Amino acid sequence: MPAPRPVLLLMLLLSGCANAGSWVEVGGQRYRVEVADDDAERARGLMFRDELAEGSGMVFIHDREEPQAYWMKNTRIPLDILYFDSALRLVAQQRDVPPCSAGNACPSYPSNAPARYVLELNAGQAAKLGLQTGAEMRLGGDLPRKP
């Protein structure tokens, strides 16, 4: 008798046969990432989350390379905000950015350099990896690199 669909799906996930999804690699560490590549997804980001699982993050993909500024409006967890250019090189970073519940009064954290990709990780990851300007990020899984 064939296995019920939920059991089959669980077996595929546990065996590693299912799609690995999106991931990035930076500083020799791989992170599973959620992707925010349109205005609505970028605006929501990691708002209203109580935690970000270990080994995961969110990558924001912009349509063009330009100076970026992110804020922590309605964000409940401290983050590292890492800015990468079109060549996937780290051009700026804001480490240990605190949560903010002050609505539109939350400060912004600029890149001060043109960036196309922004990676948000749990606070402390950039320090743990020893990330320096120029570090490379690799995109993998089903994550497309925009031209």
URRAHU-V295657 format. One record per helix or strand of 3 or more residues. SS is the DSSP state (h for helix, s for strand). FROM is the first residue (numbers start at 1). TO is the last residue. Records with the same first field share a line. If there is no record, write none. Layout:
SS: FROM-TO ; FROM-TO
This chain:
h: 5-15 ; 39-44 ; 103-105 ; 125-129
s: 22-26 ; 29-36 ; 56-71 ; 79-84 ; 89-97 ; 108-122 ; 136-141
